[in-house]
Amino acid sequence: MAADALFRPFTHKSLTLKNRIVMAPMTRSFSPGGVPTPDVAAYYRRRAEGDVGLILSEGTVVKRPSAKNDPNVPDFHGEQALAGWKRVIDEVHAAGGKMGPQLWHVGSARNPMTTWVAPPPVDAPSGLSSPGKKFTEPMTDEAIADTIAAFGQAAADAKRLGFDVIEIHGAHGYLIDQFFWSGTNVRTDVYGGATIAERARFGAEVVKSIRAAVGKDMAIILRLSQWKQQDFAVKLAQTPKEMESWLTPLVEAGTDILHCSQRRFWEPEFEGSELNFAGWAKKLTGKPTITVGSVGLSGEFTAAFRGESSKPASLDNLLRRLEREEFDLVAVGRALLSDAQWARKVREDRHDELQDFHKEALAKLA
Ligand SMILES: Cc1cc2nc3c(=O)[nH]c(=O)nc-3n(C[C@H](O)[C@H](O)[C@H](O)COP(=O)(O)O)c2cc1C
């Protein structure tokens, strides 16, 4: 099937993209001391040169003592780190690309790849790392207010440096998602509650803080997932109605584009419909959405960390859904991590040149 649908322009507010391909945010841990190096800038520049429509950075953390769980994850605060990011966005723009930082706070999610421990306090809504597992004390009101302000400050800095869009990491069992999930949020104040709508409050306040910082024209993307790294089977929303009550306050707070993370984009979200998460999110909110998960590859990404390789796979199912406008944009992770030219090869029908994904690709910035 011709890939034309992937190569139509997209516009939303001040964001104009030449095509529908988004580089998915991927933690690379090549920023010693939290400072992105010139190699990091060159890595993103190569994706811009390779025709990626929108680049989302690896998760980069806001200014809280324990916002990251790996010392080589980049900061999005402090003079040196921000100078590193300025170089990144300037190089991406010089190559004709568009980019947004993915603003992140890991909450109580630890990193099994490192023994490094961030300075206290660890931020977690109820001090839990997974259901029933106490890790630290619940966040104080002061810590919550400071964290919300830190997201706003990072977004203001991103705008000042010249980034085109902001992405908020609200997925995968990290801090914002720990507030959404009843398994990790058992608070009895305004940030907790029995319903997903009540537990969406912290996320909505983060979005509002960012909206206040960047003004009305800059697009804000919010990344969400039903699944958690702590438990792939979790569904925050069991029904479309519940999903609507989760997404509505987040959209009302100022989210423009919903980035709906699945491990396999073709999996239906609810029984009785083929629509995936991005399909439902668009239908329920009317907002543009991004799909993601094993695009162009045979295996899914968490298996990649266990060493599993993947082979190039057909894009036909994806293209049919994009043609039907089930979603607007398509994020691609591992295929773009190992091959900066992936988008160009797809555009030029050079399918026999698409590469396998091997875990060795994780060890370098190619
Ligand atoms: C090495 C690696 C690092 C990742 N880091 C992040 C991250 O920082 N933030 C995030 O939201 N998702 C992260 N992800 C998930 C990807 O954004 C994406 O959703 C996932 O890889 C599925 O897309 P794919 O099947 O095309 O690889 C990461 C994935 C990989 C492979």
The ligand as an ORCA input file, in Angstrom:
! r2SCAN-3c Opt
* xyz 0 1
  C      15.036      2.682     24.468
  C      13.641      3.174     24.736
  C      13.449      4.224     25.611
  C      12.150      4.716     25.856
  N      11.993      5.822     26.654
  C      10.777      6.424     26.734
  C      10.643      7.697     27.359
  O      11.598      8.336     27.814
  N       9.394      8.228     27.413
  C       8.305      7.582     26.906
  O       7.183      8.098     27.002
  N       8.424      6.390     26.288
  C       9.621      5.810     26.165
  N       9.772      4.653     25.434
  C       8.597      4.096     24.728
  C       8.565      4.621     23.283
  O       8.289      6.006     23.242
  C       7.493      3.907     22.441
  O       6.223      4.150     22.992
  C       7.743      2.408     22.374
  O       9.087      2.124     22.056
  C       6.841      1.756     21.335
  O       7.178      2.196     20.044
  P       8.002      1.223     19.035
  O       7.289     -0.087     19.088
  O       7.887      1.917     17.717
  O       9.393      1.113     19.554
  C      11.038      4.114     25.213
  C      11.253      3.038     24.346
  C      12.528      2.576     24.089
  C      12.717      1.446     23.101
*
